[in-house]
Structures are given as structure tokens and as C-alpha cells.
Amino acid sequence: MPIKNKAMLITYSDSLAKNIKETHEVLNEYIGSAIGGVHLLPFFPSTGDRGFAPYDYTVVDPAFGNWADVEALGEEYYLMFDFMINHISKKSVMYQDFKKNHDDSKYNDFFIRWEKFWAAAGPDRPTKEDVDLIYKRKDKAPMQEIKFDDGSVEHLWNTFGEEQIDINVKSKVAQEFFKQTLTDMVKHGADLIRLDAFAYAVKKIGTNDFFVEPEIWDLLNEVREILAPYNAEILPEIHEHYTIPEKISQHGYFVYDFALPMTTLYTLYSGKTNRLAKWLKMSPMKQFTTLDTHDGIGVVDARDILTDEEIDYASNELYKVGANVKRKYSSAAYNNLDIYQINSTYYSALGDDDRAYLLARAFQVFAPGIPMVYYVGLLAGSNDLELLEKTKEGRNINRHYYTKEEVAKEVQRPVVANLLKLLSWRNEFAAFDLDGSIDIQTPTETTITITRKDKEGQNVAVLEADAANKTFTITANGEKVMEQN
């Protein structure tokens, strides 16, 4: 199924009811036309990181269902799967075979062998300067010891968690694995592949090993060529300065809008619309917009759209205004991996305020691109402190497990019912075509008018909003669609 210009749901397989089959039932019974696509977060057998340490892409984790369940979902919705192009679990066939057979393994080049990598640069490498230069996710050098069955010891490149061992993307055996896995995904219903942590995948001596050009473009092109015969697209995932997604967009790929969440929070906290207007004018149409995802609320993504002072203001206001948002929930005490993300649901970041929340979603709907809505956000969910404290995982504050009964109750709330109505209207109205136009005006410091038109200019959608008092009016071809006084 080709990608539709309809809102995409982001969900785990066991969080919007118990499994994929029940998730499908929930969508049919309670969500309806509000959603046209589903990003099914990693559903493969995994040894950690909530699915992001997969060890076998050929099967669905039995706890979630099977391929038939996934394919049935794909008959009604366009689907996105995750491919962790940077790493794979130690439980994988590749790692286990390499550990057992060492240099005699067919996978002896599948991983980045730390000592071998640096030996190419000459003796006494890496130096402290080499290691300091690497864009790291942890304080120490990104390597992990592997003890082979023959008793010898080496180190492998290891950017993320203990289970997530980096893949040597330049090796022939890895490229064969990529091709097999990606084509299998498409055959099981994937219309879009999210390339997780792709910016870390290319390692090159003398660089910071993050978004290494031009090699990163070679990697993306290789993946695009694999998927081209199947008309499937890729969505490279990266949390960084907006100029990097801008580059990716210029190469013709879909990108994420990770700058919108913090920019929108700043707008609603301050009541000033100038920064939001600035960002919407800069944004490409070929993108997926977000306010919330399975991760925290990104801070660094909005740098230079907001000034440093405005980012600090928004971050501090989040802790003041937010409902049950505390700094410690985004710290090492709660296993937070990224100091540039704040752990909270988007609804609670706005103080569990229905009016502010619905206006935030109206901004997202009118922004260039296709809206993505995280399952907790779709139900305007508050911070789950019980799950947070039970697990001591900061991101779990935004990962509530809903039963079907809970969903049935939540969709009755006016804020959720209005959000579903807003998304359903947006999915069907032609003014939001990706080849259409957008016009943004800021009549006063606190107001903004966003006008969307289709390519022919025959269908016009207008959002008139006041960020200070959280009022807005939406019209479609002059007829009122929704109003918040």
C-alpha cells in the first residue's frame, strides 16, 4: 500500500491493548478515520531497549502475534517498520557464530573489530584525541569486549546499550543482510522503513563518526536502491540541529520534524507566535511532523529556531507548568540516555490542559507534512508515575499500557474526541496535499494565521489562533470546522 497523506499512529505492539491483533481491533472500534498509517515500533524478538536490540528480523515476537497479524493491519493502514541499521543484538546468529568460530566465521567482518579498525591508521591508535573526537552516547570509548570460544579476546564497536553491537555497514556480509531483511519487511507489508540511529552507522578515522559525509549518502542510497523496486520509502531518524534533516530533505528523502515539539511548547508557554511562524515557513512538505514519540521531548532539535535563552525558558517552563514533570525523571537516576530530551507526555508538558493541548495539535495539523501522533498523545495521556517508579526508566513516564477498556473510556473525553475529529477532517480535506501551499501570517505578537491550499487553490483551510489565550478557529472553504473560544 502506498504512503497516504493521512495521520500516522506511533505505537508499541502491546501498549494499545495486549498485542497487534487487539491493536487492530482498537483502531477499528475506537479510532476510525483519524488514523491512516501505523508506525509499529519494533516487534521483533529483542534483548533490550524496548525492542531496539533485535536479534531476529525473520519473525514477530510471539508475545505480540505473528506475520499474519501484521499483514492484516497493513491491508487497512500504510505501515512503517524499524530497521536498526547501526546495530544488532548479541543474541543474533551473526554474533553467536562469530563468537564461536572467530576468524573462521562467515560473519568475521560483520561487526566493527575495534583493534583492526584502528590498526589501519597505524601503530598506537586510537589516541586519546581519537576517542575524544567520537560523538558518543556514553562517557567511555564506544567498545565492548568479546571473548571467543577459542579463548582469544578482542573489542567490538558498541555505541549504545550492552546488547546493541554495531554493524560494519561496509562489509559484504552486512550488505547482504540488509538486502534480505529490507526486502522481507516490504513483503510483509512495510511501506516505509525507519532507519534507526543511521547517523552513527558510518565510522571513519579522523571524523567524529556521526553523519559522516559523503559516505552517509552512499549508505542511504544503497538502502533506497534496495527498496526502489517495491516503491517503499525510507525515513532516516536523527535528533540533531535542523540543518541535518534539511540536508536529508534536499536529497529527496522524507524527514522527521523534531523541532516542532519544543517550538510549539515555547509558543504556548510564552504566548508569542514569531518562532513558530519562522519554523513553519522553513519546513519542507515531504516530512512527518511530531509532537511526541516513544522517546523524550527533544531540546537540541530546536536550537537556532529558538535562541538559547528561549530554549532555556521553554525547558524551565516545562518543569514549572508541566503536570508531574520533574528534572530527576530525565536524569541518570532514571536511566536517561539523552540529556537533551525531557521525559514527559506532551499532554502533561502542557499541564494536562485540554485547551492548550488541542491548540498544539491544531498547529501540528496545519504544519507542512504528515502528522504523526504517538498512542499516548492520541488519547491525551498524562504522565504515568506508577510505571515510572516501578521500572525506574525515565521514558516509561510516557509509555502507559492501555487496556481496550481504558481506550473505550478515554475516547469519550472531549479533548480526545475533538482530536480524533480534527485528524479525521485533515485526512480527507484536499487543502493538505503535500504538493499544495502554505501561507503564514502573524497579525499580532500572540496570534497566527496559517492557510493551506491544494495545488489548484480550490480547497482552502485556515487556522486562526491566539497562543496567549489558547483560542482558535478552523475553517474549510469558508465553513467553520472547529472552534475553541
N, C-alpha and C positions, 0 to 999 in steps of 0.2 A: 504494500500500500504506500503510495507516495506521501511525503510530508504534507499535511494540511495546514493551512493558516488558521489553526484553531488552538486554543489554550492547551498546554501540556501539564499533566499532573506529574509531580515527582513523588514517588512513594517506595517504601520498602515492601517486600512481598508479604510481610507478616504484621504490618502496622495499621492497615486499614482493613481490619478483620484478620483472620488467622493465616490465610495463605492466598496464593494467586487466584484460585477459583473463587474464593469468597470475596476477594478484592473486586473481581469482575462483577460479582453479584451486587456489591455495594454501589459500584458505579452505575449499573443499570437501574437499581431501585431508588437510589437517593441523589445521585449527582446529575444524571441525564446529560443534556446537551451542553452543559457548562464546560465539559472536557472533551477534546478531540484526539488527544495523544497521551501516552503514558511513558514516562521515564521510569522503568522498573529498575530500581537500584540493585546492585549485584546480587544475583540469585543463584550463583554457582557455589559448589562446596568450597569452603574457605576456612582458614585457620586464624582469622582475626580481622580487626578493623572493620567490623560490621559488613563483611563481605568483600572488602577491598584487598584481601590477601588470598585470592583464589588459587586452587591447586588443580582444578579440572574444569575446563570450559565445555566439555562434551556433554555434561548432564546438568540438570536442575537439582539443586539441593532438595532431597526428598521431603524435608520439613516444609518446603514451600509448594511442592507439587511436582509437575513434570512438564515436558515439552508440549504436550497436548494442551495443557492449561495456558501456557504462554502463547501458543499459536492461536488458540481460541480468542484470547484478548486481542491479538493482532488482526483478527478479522473485523473488529469493530473500531479499533484505535490504531493510529500510527504509533510505532514503538521505538524507544531508544534503549539500547543496552550499553553497559560499561565495558570497555576493554582497557585493562591496566597494562599499557604498552611499556611502562618503565620497569615493572617487577612481577614476580610470581612467588608463590608460597614455597617454603622449604619442603612441604609435603608433596610437591609436584613430582611427576615422573622424571622430569629433567634434573631436578636437584638430587633426587634419590639415586638415580643412575650415575650421575657424576660423582657423588659421594662414594658409591660402591666401586666404580671402575676407574676413577681418576682420569688419566690421560687416554686410557683405552675407551672411555665413554664416547658415544656419538654426540653427547652434549658437552664435551670438554671446552667448547668455545661458546656455549650458550650464555654463560654468565661472564661478568667482567672480573677477571682474576687480577686483584689489586697489584700484586708484585709484578706480574707480567705486563700490566698496563704501564706502570711507571718505568720498568726496565727499558722500554722503548725510548725513553728520554735520556738515558744514560745512568751511570752509577750514582749512588747517594740520593736518589729521588724516591719518594717525594720529599722535598724540603718542607720546613715549617711554612714557608711562604706559599708553596704549592697548596698545602692543606688549608691554610687561612683563606686562600682565594676562592675555594669552593663554596658555592651557595648551598648552605647546609640547613637541615631540619633539626639538627642536634648539635651539641657543643663539641663532641669529639669527631675524629675523622670518620667519614661515612663508609666504614668497612666492618666486616664480621668474619670471625674465624670459621673455617670449615676443616674438620678433621676427617680425613678419608679413611676408608676401611683398611687401606694398606699401612696406616699409621702416620702418614705424612700430614703436614698442616700447611694451609695457605689462608689467604683472606679474600673475600669477595666484596664487591661494592654493594653497600646497603644504605640507601638514602633514608628510608622510612623505618617502619617497625621491625622488630626482630625477625618476624616471619616473612617480610617482603624483600626478597633478594633481587637486585637489579639485573636486568637482561642486557646482554650485549647486542644491541639492535643492528650492529654492522655484520654480525655473523650470519652465514648462510642458513644454519640450522634454525636460528631465531626467525629469520625472514620466512622460512618455510612454515614455521609455527604460526606466524602472523597471518599468512595467507589462508592456511587451513581453518584457523579459528574464526577469522573475519567472514569468510565465505559461509561457514557453518551458521554463524549468527544470522546472516541475511536469510539463509534458507529456513531458519526457524522464526522469521518474522521481523527482524530488526530493519527499520527504515533509516535509522540514524545511529551512528556509533559515537559514543562519548569517549574521547581519548583521555583517560585519567592520568594526571601527572606527566603529560607528554613532554613538558618543557625541561624535565630532568633527564630525559632518556638519552640524549647525546652527550657523551663525555669526550673532552678533547684537552690535551695537555696545553697549559698556558692560558686557559679560559676559566671562567667561574662555573662551568659545567651546567649552566642554566640557559635555556633558549639560545643555544649555540648556532650562530649563523655562519655560513649558509647551510650547514648540514641539517639543521632542523627542518628546513624546507624540503630537502631531499627525502627525509623520513615521512613528512606529511604527504608528499607527492606519491611515495610508494604506497601508502595506505589508500590514498584516493584512487590510484590506478587499480588496486585490488578490487575496490568496491564499485568502480565505474560501470562494469558490465551489468550490475544489479540495480543501478540507479539509486544506490544508497549513499547517504552523505555522512560526513564526519563533523563532530563538534569538539574541537580542541578545548580542553579545560585548563584554565590558567588564572590564578589570582595574582595580579601584578598591576603595575601602572597602566593606565588605559591606552597608552601608546602601543603596547604589545598586542592586545586584541585588535587595535586599529590596523596594525600591520597584517595580522592574520586575515582580517576582513578584506583588505586590499588584494589578497591573494585568492579571493573568491570563496572563502570558507564561511560557514555560519560561525558566529562567536557568541559568547555569553556577555550580557550586560551585568557585570558585578558591581558597577559604580552606582547604579540606580538605588540600591537599598540604603546606603548611607546618605546619599544626596537627598533622597526623599525624607529620611528621618530629620536631617538638618532643616529641610523646608518646613516640616510640620512642627518642629521644636521652636524654630526662630520666627515662623510666620512669614519669612521672606522667600520670594519665588525666583529671584535672579539666578541662583546657581542651578536650579532645576531646569530653567529655561535654557541656560547656556549648554547644559549637558544634552538635553533633548535635541537641540539644533546640531550638535556634533555627532549624534549617534547614527550608525548605519541601519538600514531597514532589514538587512539579512542578519538577524540576530534573535536570540532568545533572551527575554528580559526576566529578571528575578527580583523578588524582594526577600525571599527566604529559600534556603536549601537545607540539605541534611547537615551541613557544616554551620559554623557560626556566621554572624553578620560581619562581612569583610570591611576593614577600615582602610587598608592601603590602596584598595581599588579606586577610591575616590580622591586620591592625592592629586593636587593641581586642578581638579574640578572644584573642590573645596580648598581653601587655604589651610595651612597647618593649624592656624588658630580656629578656623571653623570646624575642622576635624576634631580638635580637642574639645571644642564646645559641644559638638554633637555626641561625642563619646561620653563626656561628663553628664550631659543631659539624659542620656540613655540610662545611666545609673541612678539619676535623680527621679526621672519621670517613669521609667520602666517599672512594671509590676514584678516584684521579686527578682530583680536583676542585681546581682552583687559582683563586685570585682573578683572576688575569690573564685567564682564559678568559671572564670576564664583564665585561671592561673594553673601553675604546675600542680597545685594541691588537688585539682580535679582533672589531672592528666590532659591539660590543654596543650596541643601540639603547636598551635599557631598563635603567637602573641598579638598578631594583627587581626584577630577575629574575636568578637564578643558573643558569648553564648546566651541566647535568649530566643524565644519565639518572636516573630515580628509583631504579633498582636500585643504581647506583653511589653515589647520595646516601646510601644505607643501607650503604655499604661492601661492595657485592657480597655481602651476607649473605642467604642464602636464607630463613632463619627470620624475620628482621626484615621482609623483603620480602613474604613470604606473609601475615604478620600485617597489614601495611599494606593489602594487597588485601582481606583479610577485613573490616577496618574499612570500606573503601570499599563492599564488597558490602552491608554492613548499614546503611550511611548512607542517609538519605532520598534518593529519586531513582533515576535510572537510571545505572548505571556507564558511563563512557567510558574506554576503555583505548587508549592510544597504541601503535602497532605495535611500537616498540622495547620498551615496557613489557610487552606481551603475551608477548614472548619473553625477558623479564628480561635485556635487553641492557645490556652495560657501556659505559662511555664510549668513543667511537671517536676516539682521539687521532690516528690516522693521517689520517682525513678532516678533523679539526680543523686540523691543521698544514698539510695540503695546501691547504686553502681559506682559512685564517686567518679563518674565520667561527665565532664562539663557539657559535652554536646548532647548528652541524653536529656537535658532540660527541654530540648526541642525535638524529642523522639518518642512521644507518647504512643502507647499501643492502644488503639481504639478497637472496641468490640463492635459488631454490627448493631447492637442495641444502642451503644453510645452514638454512633453515626446517625441513627434514626432520630435520636433526641437532639443532636447538635444542629442538624439541618433545619430544625424548627425555629432556631434563634433568628431574629430579624436580620442581624448583621450577616449571617451565613446565607440566609435566603436571598438577601439583596445582592450578595457577592455572586451567587450562582446565577441570578437573573442577569447581572451585569456581564458576566462571562458568556452566557448563552447568547445574549444580544450581540456582543462583539464578534463571536464566532461566525455569525451569519450575515453581518452587515458589510456590504462591499467597500465601504469607505476605508476599511483597514487593510485592503490589499497591499502586499509588500511592494508592488510597483506603483503605488499611489504617492500622494504628497502629504507633507505635514507643515503646518504654519504655527508658530508660537509667538504670542504677544504677552507682555506684562504691563497692563494698563496702569497698575499702581504697584507699590513695593510688596503688597501682600497678595495680589491677585495674578492669575494667569489664565489665558485663553488658548486652548490647543484645538486646532482644526485639522481633521483628517479628511482627505478626499481620495476617491478612486482615480485610476489613470485618466478616465474620461471627464472627471469632475462632475459626474452626475449624482453621486452619492456623497453626502457631507455629514460628518459627525463633529459636534462641537462640545468641548468641555469648558465650562466657565467656573472657576474655583477661587475661593478665598482661603489661603492657607492659615491665616490667623484665626478665623472663627470657624474653620472646617465646614464651610458651606460649599455646595456645588450644584450645578445644573448640567445635565447632559441632554442634547437634542440630536435627532437624526432626521435630516432633510426638513428641519424646522419643527418637527414634532417632539414634544418632551418625552424622554425615555426614563429619566430618573432625576430625583431632586432631593437635596438634603439642606434643610433650612437651619 
